[in-house]
Amino acid sequence: MPLRLADKQAIVAEVAEVAATAFSAVAAEYRGMTVTEMTALRIQARNNGVYLRVVRNTLARRAIEDTEFKCLQSVLTGPVVLAFSQQDPGAAARVVKEFLKTNKKLTVKGVAIGGRLYGAEELERISKMPTRDEAISLLMSVIKAPITKFVRTLAEPHAKLVRTVAAIRDSKQSASA
């Protein structure tokens, strides 16, 4: 059933709005997948904060024209599903990577992040990017490490003095016994 012009404009506007706020995107070919498999992918994407949409290539090209995902236009051929990470940069890559473990019919065509297009082989590396919470905890540990070391350095002379006095006390007690 052909789409009316108003429907096409709504799809382009929706995808463009999502693309404007997304951190990364994955374009994958879904040729040969069943409706059940695609539904499972959609559920997995929704649970992980990933916007997943099957869009005609011409509409997808128009939607991403003025976004940092313009670099994906070269891989938009065939039946393509677009996955946009809404919460953290690696979310879409993680969803697709996890789905590929059980379904080999999905073929990654490209991954875009920061206005750069990466090939399908980079999906693994991008999927290992830390989530927002993990990145914050890594940053906090890096900030905390020098302070912790400084406090330990300041406390060490006192601890060494206490250990020395205790050793002298123990040696005097053993000598008198």
C-alpha positions in Angstrom: 0.0 0.0 0.0 1.6 3.3 -1.0 2.1 6.0 1.6 0.4 9.3 1.2 2.5 12.5 1.2 1.4 13.4 4.7 2.4 10.0 6.0 5.8 10.3 4.4 6.3 13.8 5.8 5.4 12.5 9.3 7.8 9.6 9.0 10.6 11.9 7.9 9.9 14.4 10.7 9.8 11.6 13.3 13.1 10.0 12.2 14.8 13.4 11.8 13.7 14.4 15.4 15.1 11.2 16.8 18.3 11.4 14.8 18.8 15.0 16.0 19.0 13.9 19.6 20.6 10.4 19.2 24.2 9.5 20.2 24.8 6.8 17.6 23.0 4.8 14.8 23.2 1.4 13.3 22.0 0.5 9.8 21.3 -3.1 9.2 19.7 -5.2 6.4 16.8 -7.4 7.6 16.3 -9.4 4.5 14.8 -12.9 5.3 13.7 -12.1 8.8 10.3 -13.2 10.0 7.8 -11.0 11.7 8.4 -12.8 15.0 12.2 -12.2 14.7 11.6 -8.5 14.0 9.2 -8.2 16.9 11.8 -9.7 19.2 14.4 -7.2 17.9 11.9 -4.3 18.5 11.2 -5.5 22.1 14.9 -5.8 22.8 15.6 -2.3 21.4 12.7 -0.7 23.3 13.9 -2.3 26.6 17.4 -0.8 26.0 16.4 2.7 25.1 17.0 2.3 21.4 14.7 3.7 18.7 14.2 1.1 16.0 12.5 1.9 12.7 12.1 0.3 9.3 12.1 3.2 6.8 12.2 3.4 3.1 15.7 4.4 2.0 14.6 7.6 0.2 12.7 8.8 3.4 15.6 7.8 5.6 18.0 9.8 3.4 15.8 12.9 3.8 15.4 12.4 7.5 19.1 12.2 8.3 20.1 14.8 5.7 20.7 17.6 8.3 22.0 15.4 11.2 25.4 14.0 12.1 24.1 10.7 10.6 24.3 12.0 7.1 27.3 9.7 6.6 24.9 6.7 6.7 23.4 7.6 3.4 25.9 5.6 1.4 24.8 2.3 3.1 21.1 2.8 2.8 20.4 0.2 0.1 18.0 -2.7 0.3 15.6 -3.3 3.2 17.2 -1.4 6.0 16.3 -1.0 9.7 17.7 2.0 11.5 18.5 1.8 15.2 19.3 5.0 17.1 20.8 5.1 20.6 18.8 7.4 22.8 20.5 7.0 26.2 24.1 6.1 25.6 26.4 5.8 22.5 26.8 2.0 22.6 23.2 1.0 23.2 22.2 0.4 19.6 25.4 -1.5 18.9 24.8 -3.7 22.0 21.2 -4.5 21.0 22.2 -5.5 17.4 25.2 -7.5 18.6 23.1 -9.4 21.1 20.4 -10.0 18.5 23.1 -11.3 16.1 24.0 -14.1 18.5 20.6 -15.8 17.9 19.8 -14.5 14.4 22.2 -14.4 11.5 19.8 -13.0 9.0 20.4 -9.4 10.2 23.4 -7.9 8.4 25.0 -4.8 9.7 25.8 -2.3 7.0 27.2 0.5 9.0 27.6 2.2 12.4 27.6 6.0 12.7 28.8 7.8 15.8 30.1 11.4 16.1 29.4 12.1 12.4 31.7 9.3 11.2 30.7 6.1 9.5 32.3 2.8 10.6 32.0 -0.5 9.0 30.2 -3.6 10.4 33.5 -4.8 11.8 33.5 -1.9 14.3 30.1 -3.0 15.8 32.0 -5.1 18.5 34.2 -2.2 19.6 31.3 0.3 19.8 29.2 -2.1 21.7 31.8 -2.3 24.4 31.7 1.4 25.0 30.7 2.1 28.6 27.2 3.2 29.5 26.7 6.6 31.1 26.8 5.2 34.6 29.9 3.1 33.9 31.7 6.2 32.4 30.8 8.3 35.4 32.1 5.6 37.8 35.4 5.3 35.8 35.8 9.1 35.9 35.2 9.2 39.6 37.7 6.5 40.3 40.3 8.3 38.2 39.6 11.5 40.2 39.6 9.7 43.5 42.8 7.8 43.0 45.3 10.6 43.6 43.5 11.9 46.7 43.4 8.4 48.2 47.1 7.9 47.5 47.9 11.3 49.1 45.9 10.5 52.2 47.7 7.1 52.5 51.0 8.9 52.2 50.1 11.4 54.9 49.0 8.6 57.3 52.0 6.3 56.7 54.5 8.1 59.0 52.1 7.9 61.9 51.3 4.3 61.3 55.0 3.5 61.0 55.6 5.2 64.3 52.8 3.3 66.0 54.2 0.0 64.6 57.7 0.8 65.8 56.5 1.7 69.3 54.5 -1.5 69.4 57.5 -3.6 68.3 59.7 -2.0 71.0 57.0 -2.7 73.6 56.7 -6.3 72.4 60.5 -6.8 72.5 60.7 -5.3 76.1 57.9 -7.6 77.2 59.5 -10.7 75.7 62.9 -9.7 77.3 61.4 -9.2 80.8 59.5 -12.5 80.6 
